[in-house]
């Protein structure tokens, strides 16, 4: 009786170790007597105990932080940069056979590539041309992880930490740029105002009644204001006799 129970227990253990269930996002790399046999899954997998071994591989996208790296840019500025990398396994066989630990290998490769690529860029490019740098990093890392069966989907530079003195210099540069733009806009406005005033003067000079209409409009605007000052319009023609007499007197004085 005890022998039967022991045999039953042994068979149960063997069946338990032989039956594996893989989820939809998992694949099993099966080795038979140490040699690669096939990739199986998802679903129910039956292995021969003692002969076949299986290594699980997840096909889901992995989001991995790249630790902050000290980088010296092309224009000799020291910055600290970190990033995040998105990748997934597309070939489970190569991810297990061709590299010891594809997660650790991808992490180390991302760090070295980050230092290498960003070290070839200038600080202005790193701050203003982030999308192009991200695309370049993705292509470089993906080319090197392709033999491992790993596909790099995206790389994003997260933070660029600048030294304090560099932050102050950039703040002064941004302030100077804002002042320059303000002066240009102000000068452009003054130029356009002067141009419009000149055009208006030409029109009024060509049409004298327009000056009188403008004068009357000014009077209406002044009268609508709450002011105790009163303006009386006097035609300039009233002063012409006095002006003529003064002119004749001056000529007579010069002749005498």
RAKA-V477717 format. One record per pair of residues at least 24 apart in sequence whose ideal C-beta (glycine too) atoms are under 10 Angstrom apart, sorted by sequence separation. I is the first residue (numbers start at 1). J is the second residue. D is the distance in Angstrom with one decimal. If there is no record, write none. Layout:
BEGIN
i = (I,I)
j = (J,J)
d = (D,D)
END
This chain:
BEGIN
i = (20,21,28,29,30,31,62,63,85,113,116,117,133,19,20,28,29,30,61,62,85,113,131,19,20,28,29,61,62,84,85,114,130,131,18,19,20,27,28,29,61,62,83,110,113,114,130,18,19,27,28,29,60,61,83,85,113,18,27,28,59,60,82,85,112,17,18,26,27,58,59,83,110,113,130,15,18,26,27,58,59,83,109,110,113,126,17,18,22,25,26,27,57,82,109,112,16,17,23,25,26,59,81,127,14,15,18,20,22,25,26,57,58,81,110,126,14,22,23,24,25,57,83,106,109,110,127,13,14,20,23,24,25,56,57,59,109,126,23,55,58,81,123,57,106,117,57,64,79,105,106,109,113,118,123,55,56,62,66,67,105,117,55,62,66,69,109,114,55,64,65,66,69,106,110,113,118,64,66,67,68,69,71,72,102,105,109,114,123,127,62,66,67,71,74,79,106,57,62,65,66,69,70,71,73,74,77,81,105,110,64,68,69,71,72,73,74,75,76,77,99,102,106,124,66,67,71,72,73,74,75,76,77,79,102,103,123,66,71,73,74,75,79,99,102,69,73,74,75,77,98,99,69,71,73,75,83,95,98,99,41,73,74,75,83,87,97,98,99,39,40,73,74,81,85,86,94,96,97,98,39,73,85,94,95,96,39,83,87,94,95,38,71,87,91,94,95,85,89,90,91,93,94,36,39,91,92,87,90,91,89,90,91,36,85,89,90,91,36,88,89,90,27,88,89,25,29,87,88,27,28,29,87,88,27,29,31,86,87,88,26,27,29,31,86,87,29,85,86,87,27,28,29,85,86,87,27,85,86,84,85,86,66,84,85,83,84,83,84,83,84,66,82,83,81,82,83,81,82,81,82,80,81,82,79,80,81,79,80,79,80,78,79,80,78,79,77,78,77,73,79,62,78,66,71,77,61,63,66,68,62,63,66,68,70,57,61,66,77,61,65,68)
j = (44,45,52,53,54,55,86,87,109,137,140,141,157,44,45,53,54,55,86,87,110,138,156,45,46,54,55,87,88,110,111,140,156,157,45,46,47,54,55,56,88,89,110,137,140,141,157,46,47,55,56,57,88,89,111,113,141,47,56,57,88,89,111,114,141,47,48,56,57,88,89,113,140,143,160,46,49,57,58,89,90,114,140,141,144,157,49,50,54,57,58,59,89,114,141,144,49,50,56,58,59,92,114,160,48,49,52,54,56,59,60,91,92,115,144,160,49,57,58,59,60,92,118,141,144,145,162,49,50,56,59,60,61,92,93,95,145,162,60,92,95,118,160,95,144,155,96,103,118,144,145,148,152,157,162,95,96,102,106,107,145,157,96,103,107,110,150,155,97,106,107,108,111,148,152,155,160,107,109,110,111,112,114,115,145,148,152,157,166,170,106,110,111,115,118,123,150,102,107,110,111,114,115,116,118,119,122,126,150,155,110,114,115,117,118,119,120,121,122,123,145,148,152,170,113,114,118,119,120,121,122,123,124,126,149,150,170,114,119,121,122,123,127,147,150,118,122,123,124,126,147,148,119,121,123,125,133,145,148,149,92,124,125,126,134,138,148,149,150,91,92,125,126,133,137,138,146,148,149,150,92,126,138,147,148,149,93,137,141,148,149,93,126,142,146,149,150,141,145,146,147,149,150,93,96,148,149,145,148,149,148,149,150,96,145,149,150,151,97,149,150,151,89,150,151,88,92,150,151,91,92,93,151,152,92,94,96,151,152,153,92,93,95,97,152,153,96,152,153,154,95,96,97,153,154,155,96,154,155,154,155,156,137,155,156,155,156,156,157,157,158,141,157,158,157,158,159,158,159,159,160,159,160,161,159,160,161,160,161,161,162,161,162,163,162,163,162,163,163,160,166,150,166,155,160,166,151,153,156,158,153,154,157,159,161,149,153,158,169,154,158,161)
d = (7.6,7.2,10.0,9.2,5.0,7.5,7.3,8.7,9.4,6.4,8.1,9.1,6.3,6.9,4.2,9.8,6.8,8.2,5.7,5.7,5.1,9.9,9.6,7.5,7.7,4.3,4.7,7.1,6.4,9.4,9.9,9.7,8.5,9.7,9.0,5.9,6.4,9.7,7.0,8.0,4.6,8.3,7.2,8.2,5.4,8.8,6.0,5.7,7.9,9.4,5.8,6.2,6.5,9.6,9.1,9.6,5.3,5.2,7.5,7.5,6.2,8.7,9.8,9.1,9.7,7.6,6.9,5.5,5.1,8.4,5.7,9.7,9.9,9.9,8.7,9.3,5.2,6.9,8.2,7.0,7.7,5.8,9.4,5.9,7.4,7.8,5.2,9.6,8.8,9.7,5.9,6.3,5.6,8.4,6.2,9.6,9.4,8.9,9.3,6.0,7.1,7.5,6.6,6.5,9.8,8.7,8.6,6.2,7.0,5.1,8.9,9.3,9.1,8.5,9.7,6.0,5.0,9.6,8.7,8.8,4.9,4.0,9.2,7.8,5.8,9.1,8.6,8.7,8.8,8.5,9.8,9.9,9.8,8.9,8.9,9.8,6.6,9.8,9.7,8.4,9.9,5.9,8.6,5.8,9.2,9.6,6.3,7.5,8.1,9.5,5.8,9.3,10.0,7.8,8.1,9.5,9.5,9.4,9.9,8.6,7.9,9.9,5.3,7.1,7.2,9.5,9.5,8.4,9.6,7.0,8.9,9.9,6.0,7.7,8.5,8.7,8.9,5.9,10.0,9.5,9.8,8.9,7.5,8.9,7.9,6.7,9.4,8.0,7.8,8.2,8.1,4.8,6.8,5.6,9.2,7.1,5.9,8.7,9.9,9.5,5.8,5.4,8.0,9.3,6.9,7.1,8.3,7.7,8.4,7.4,7.3,9.7,5.2,9.3,9.2,6.7,5.9,9.1,9.7,4.7,8.8,5.3,7.8,9.7,9.1,9.6,4.8,6.0,8.5,6.0,4.8,9.3,9.9,7.2,7.6,9.2,8.9,5.9,5.6,6.1,4.8,5.8,9.4,8.2,5.6,7.9,5.8,8.2,8.2,8.9,6.1,4.5,9.6,9.0,5.0,9.5,9.7,9.5,5.5,8.5,8.8,9.3,8.3,9.9,8.3,9.6,9.4,7.1,8.3,8.7,9.7,8.5,9.4,9.9,8.3,8.9,9.1,9.5,8.9,9.9,5.2,6.4,8.4,6.9,5.8,8.4,5.7,7.3,8.1,5.8,4.3,8.7,8.6,8.2,9.2,3.4,6.2,7.0,9.9,9.1,9.5,6.8,8.3,6.7,9.2,8.1,6.8,6.9,9.9,2.9,8.5,5.9,8.1,8.6,9.8,5.9,7.2,8.8,6.3,9.9,5.9,4.7,8.2,7.4,7.7,9.7,5.3,5.5,5.7,9.7,8.0,5.9,6.2,8.8,4.4,9.7,9.0,9.6,4.6,6.7,9.1,9.1,8.1,9.3,7.3,6.0,4.6,6.5,4.4,8.5,9.5,10.0,7.6,8.6,4.5,9.0,9.7,7.5,7.5,8.5,5.1,8.0,9.6,7.5,7.9,6.1,5.2,6.1,8.6,4.9,5.8,10.0,7.8,5.8,6.2,5.3,8.7,8.1,5.5,7.0,8.8,7.9,5.3,8.5,9.7,7.7,7.5,5.6,4.2,6.3,8.5,9.9,5.8,9.2,9.0,7.8,7.7,6.7,7.9,9.9,8.0,9.0,8.8,8.3,9.0,6.3,9.3,9.8,9.7,9.3,9.5,9.7,9.0,7.7,9.8,9.0,6.5,8.5,10.0,9.4,8.2,7.4)
END
